[in-house]
């Protein structure tokens, strides 16, 4: 069980990660700099995190803890648009950009992040899709795993390759394009 002091130290370290990434990129991020900013020793950081990539994952989790919550009282369209807008903002933040680098460079860590963080959120979206099917918004026989990949892929593409945050009109068009074939006649 974590003590209040441990919890405060961890928060201080994560704040130091965020501050460091706001000043430079992931390749310049060092545990030494984080420790100095947080006022702790490197051994304190290594007690909780094995690698600087783990710090980035944790900082991203911390920053987006409740950002991607779904509203089961709203439509599938609304929820998907909100998710994609929030994802665009989160990935455009320095911590989000660092996360993209980490996921490309550290495949094993990326897989763990997917299992621990993204998969539970994807499961929530599946529940929302099931609700939309039950309400007659969309057809039950649509390939929803492919639909989710088709929705989230362009967001990463726009940010990574074009260095552009997809705006509301882009996201609106994307959601409509992807959901159109799933709509009930």
N, C-alpha and C positions, 0 to 999 in steps of 0.2 A: 504494500500500500504506500502511495506517495504521501509525503508530508507536505505541509504548506510551503516550506522552504524549498523542497525539491521542485514543486510545481512552479513556484516563482522563478527559480533558476532556469527551468526548461523554457518558460515563457520569455525570459530575458534573452536566452540563447536564440530562440526562434525570431524574436524581434531584431536581434543582431544580424541574423541571416537576411531578413527582409531589407534592413537598412543597407547591408553590404551589396545586395543585388540591385538596389535602387541606384547605387553609385557605379557599379561595374557589372560585367557579365559573369556567367557561371565559370568560365575558364579561369577567371581571376579570383574567384572565391577560394579562400583558404580557411582551414580550421583555426590557424593561428590568429587571423584577423577577426574571425567570429568570437573566439575566446577573449581577445583583447576588448572588443566592443561590448561583450556581455559581462566582462569583469570576472571571468572564471578561468580556470586552468584547462588546457587541452584535454587532460585526463577526465575532467568532469563531462566534457562533450562526448568523449569516446565511451564513457560509462553508459550513455543512452543511445548513441548513434555510432555505427561502424564506419560510415563514410560520409563525405559531404553531400553525396546524392541523397542519402537518407534524410539529411537536414532539409533539403529542398522539398522532398516529398512531404515531410511533416509540416513545413511552413505553408505549403500549398493546402494541405488538409486543414490546417488551422485557419487560413484565410477564407476558405470556402466551406466551413463547417455547416452552415445552414443556407448557403447561397443557392444550392441546387435542390432545395425542397420542392416537392410538387404540390399542387393544389388540386386535390381530388374532387373539389366542387366546381372546377372550371373545365372547359373543353380540352380535348387532346391538342387541338391547334394552338390554343392559348399556352398550354404548358410547354409544348415543344418550342414555340417561339421564345418564351421566357428562358427556357433552358439554354437555347442557342445564343441568345443575347448575353446571358450571364457568363456562358463559357467563353464567348469572344472577349469579353472584358477581362475575365480571369486569366486567359492565356496571353493577353496582351500586356498584362502587368509583368514587371520584371521577374517575379517569382514564377509566373506562368511560363514565361519564355525560357527560364532556366529549367523548368520542368520538362519542356519539350526537348531540350538538349540532353537532359539526363535520360529521358526515355529512349532517345536515339542511341546514346552511348553505352548505357548500362541495361542491356536487355533483360537480365535476370531480375534486377531491381524494378524494371518497368513491369515485368510480369507479376511481381509481388504487389506493386501499386495497383495494377489492374484488378487483381483478386481481392485485395483488401478495401480499395476505395471506389473504383469505377464499377465493378461488378454489382455491388449492392445498389448503386444508383441506377444501373441498367435494369436490375430486377424491379425496382420501383416503377420505372417507365413501362416495363412489361405489364405490371398491374394496372397502370393507367390505360394501356392499350386494351387489356381485357375489359376494363370498364367501358371503354369507348365501343367495343364490339357489343357488349351487353346492351348499350344504349342505342345501338343501330347506327352509330356514326360511321363506322368502317366495317369492311367485310372480315370475316374470320379466317379466310383462306389466303390472306396476303402474307408474303415472306417478311415478317416483322424484324427479324435479326438483320436482314439485308437493308430494310428500311432505316433502321437505326444507324447502321454504318454509312448509308447514303446521306443521312442528315448530318452526322457529326464530321465526316471526312472533309467536306468542303470548308468547314470552319478552320480546321488545321491547315488545309491547303492555302487558304487566303492569308492566314497569318504567317506561315512558314515561307511560302514562295513569293507572295506579293507584298508582304510586310503591311498588310491592310486589315483593319478590323471590319468584319462584315457588319454593315449597318442594318437598320430595321427593315428597309425595303428589300435588301438582299435576302435576309432571313425569311421574311414573309413569302417571297417568291420561291425560295427553297422548300419551305414547308408545304406550300400549295402544290408545287411540282411533285414532291415525293408522296404526298397523301392523296393526290388526285386519283391514281389507279386503285387505291384502297377504299375509296368512298362507296357507300352502298348506293345502288342505282335508284 
